[in-house]
Amino acid sequence: MKGQPGNRAEAPGRLALVQSFVNSVNVEFGPDEFATAEGFRRWLARNELVSRSVEPEELDRTDAIALREAMRALLRENNDAPADPRARRTVRHIARNCPMVVRFAGETGDPELGPAQPDVRGALGTVLAHMMGAVHDGSWQRLKACQEHRCAWAFYDRSRNRASRWCSMSVCGARAKMRVYRQARRAEAGS
């Protein structure tokens, strides 16, 4: 899917990379950019995380998928889902193999975190570092997974009260409201 549902703007700054990572699969309709090593490599290169010569191994690809789905579970938590201990364990497990180091931009630049190696593990570490940066700047809680179980698209909630539940009110919100309406009608018919 190109663009964001409901004409939403993508997440700001570096959090856009995290959003792109989680949205590398359209859960409802496909495709999954990480379904093949070549698709995963293209995603990494398009996001300038590795050079075009890097060839991801199968373990890198499967770890990327596991990390993506664990991050999606964390985004569900940002949308009032219960805590997911398994997602936390997955993130911790993968992060162990994605070392980051302090770097300086040029001779007089500010310090920043960067991957220890310019490989796939460094790319996954960069995604995790951007997630942590968002936690620290307060924007992480606004990145959510759509509450519509068939969708789960990551969207950035710009509402004043941070109460958005669906990526698109006209699609996923309408589905949820129609489901509630039908359940109420069935309950009335059964009484």
N, C-alpha and C positions, 0 to 999 in steps of 0.2 A: 504494500500500500504506500503510495506516495503522499506526502503531506500528512496533516493531522486530521483526525475525524472532527466533525463539528466545526470546521474552520478554526480550530485552536492553533495558537502559535506554539512552536516547539519550546522546550524548556530553555531557560536562559543559560548563557555561558557554557562552562564545561559540563554542566548537567545534561546538556543536549547529547553528549556522547553516551552517557549512561542510558538515556531514553532510546537512542538509536540502537544500542546494544540489546536492550530488552525487546525492542520492537523489530528485531531482525527476523522474527517470525510473526506472521499474521495468524494467530491461533485459530481463528474461525475459518479462514479461507485459504491459508497458505500464501505464498510459499515460505519455506524456511531457508533463509540465506546460509545457515550453517549445516544444511543437510549434506553437503559434500565439502571435502577439503578445499576444492577450487572456489566454491561459493564463499566459504569462510575467508579464504585468502583475499578474494576480491573485496569483501567487507572491510577487512583489516587495512588493505591498501587504500581504499576509498576514504577511509577515516584517518589516513596518514599515520597509522600506528606502527607499521612495519614497511620495509622497502619491498618493492615488487618482487624481489628475488627470494624472499622468505617463503618457504613451503611448510605450512602447518602439518604436523603429524596427526595421526588419528586420535591419540590421547589428548593433544591440544584441542582438537575439535570437540571431542566429547566433554572435556572439562569446560570449554566455553559454553556448551549447551547446559551443562549442570549449573554453572555460575549464573547464566542468563535466567534460568527458571528459579533459582534460589533468590535472585534479585527481584524477580517478579513477585515471589511470595512476600518479600519484604515490602514491596510497593502495595500489596494487598493490605498489609498491616497499616500502611499510611492511609488506607481507605476503610478503617474500622474492622478489619479482619483480626481474628485472634493471632497472637504471637506464634511463629513457626520455628520451633527449636531446630528442626532438621535443616531448614534453610540457613540458619545461623552456622550450624556445623559445616555445611557445604561451603559457605563463603570462607570460613576460617581455614578449612582444609585446603582449598585451592589457593588462598592468599599466601599460605606458607611457601609456595613455590613460585611466587611472583615478587621477588625482592625489589624494593624501591630505594633510591639513594638521594641525598641532598645534592643539588646541582646549582650552579650560578649561571644566569644568562649573561654571557660576556664578562668583561673584566670588572664592571661595576654594577652588574645586575643583582636583583634580589634573589635570595635562595628560593628554590622550589623543589618539589619532589619529582623525580623522574625515574624511569625504569633502569634497573642495574644493567640489563642487557637489551639490545634492540631486536628482540625476538618475540615470539607469540606470548611467552610468559610475561615479558615486559609490557606487551599490549594489554593483557588481562590486568596486570598490576596498575596500569594507567587508568583503566575503567574503575577499578576499586579505589584508586586515589581520588578520582573525581567524585565518586560517591562520598568518600570521607570529607572532602572539601565542602560538599553540599550539606553534610551533617553539621559541620562547623559553622557554615555561614547561614544556616537556618532554612535553606531552600529545599532540603531533602524531604521534609514532611509534605511539601506541595506536589512532589512527583508521586503519582498514584497509579495503581492498576485498576482499570475499569471494573466496577462491581458486577457487570454482566458476565456471568461465568463463561459464556461462549466466546467472549471477546478478550478480556484481560489486557487490552492495549494500554501501554504506559502513556499517561497524559499529565501535563503540568496544570495544576489547579491555580488559576489566577484570581479566583473569586475572593472577595473581601473577607468573608468568614471561613474560607477554606472548606466549604461544604459540598463541593462538586463530587458526585458519586460515579458519573458515567463519562466516558470519553466523548460521547455525543448524546445530548438530550433527545434529539430527534430520532435516533436509532436505538441505542442501548437503553436510554431512559424510557422511551416509549415501550420497548419490549417489557421492561420490568413493570411498568405501570399496567400494561395490558395483562400480564401474568397475575398481578394482584387483583385486578378487576375480574378476571375469569375465575379465580379461586373464590372470590366473594360471591359470584353468581352461582357457582356450584354449591357453595355452602347454603345459600338461600334456597336453592332448588331441593337440596337434601333435607331441609327442615320441615 
